[in-house]
Amino acid sequence: MKRRKFIQNAALGSVGVTLGPTAMACNETSKKEFSALKDIEDSKATLPVVIATWNVHKATEKAWKELENGASALDAIIAGCGVEEADAKGQTVGIGGLPDREGRVTLDACVMNEKGEYGAVVCMENIMHPIAVAKKVMEETPHVMLAGKGAEDFAVSQGFKRVNLLTDASKKAWEEWKLTSEYQPIINIENHDTIGMLAIDKNGTISGGCTTSGLAYKMAGRVGDSAIIGSGLFVDNEVGAATATGLGEEVLKTVGSFLIVELMRQGKSPQEACEEAIKRIIKNTPNFEDFQVGYIAVNKKGETGAYAIHQGFWTTTYQNGKNENVQPGFYNKKG
Ligand code: GLY
């Protein structure tokens, strides 16, 4: 029996589908695989689960309801993140996002599914739902990433409408910023930054998505971590998934989400893996007090973890019928 197949079966066991004696007696099944099965069955975590960065209970609720209605984990994520992208009051994703230095709102987003398929858009203007466009890139093109005008034109060709993403409030904030034009990352920007969301459906299928307007007042053309696979998001259906928020440059340099998934593969819990990934940034970056990074992760059992450099990061988890905001642990106790 192939390892992938076995672990999929193990996940089914964790959600109430009984494995028959044939599967348990499979001659080719190694002791290690039996222990993986036991591990999953022993876990107190339940499926399905939806976890997202920041206080986004409406988004996780939407995703959870989609899962309840039979949507795939990926479609649940796209619907959930779409709630935030459509909220003009939110200044970190979708419509209302803070612009670059030239006043342009440019969006990055990506998705990854249980098959390891990936789609992304970067630096895309005038389209409210980049995460849905990212899925179209994954499904409808031979590529994994489209940028700028090409991404926008592709979105329109797929039926997305062009809209002005720069709201009056974000325009005003940009005009005020221009008076000094001082550039520095904002820690915990309005307690709502990049939205990363991970979901596991009741069958144990994992997907993830990440969407952002990026760093406020960034240089024109700047792309952060959120749409870059392995950095802003990574999913491995045998192991788990991770996603990031905060200063993308630091996540990119440490390929944070891939690192977390690989640490979980080696046996760390989602919490331990998130903490290790934050420490990797701290180790390489003496000015860590000047910026925020936060990670969330989930493993195949539905166990979750989260950690940040600074206080003020929040997560929202919908699991076991409860939709809860949690403030995770953080590294910088002096701040
Ligand atoms: N994490 C979002 C960005 O840096 O663009």
Residues whose N, C-alpha, C, O or C-beta is under 5 A from the ligand:
A	BS01	LIG	T194 T212 G214 L215 G224 D225 S226 T245 G246 L247 G248 E249
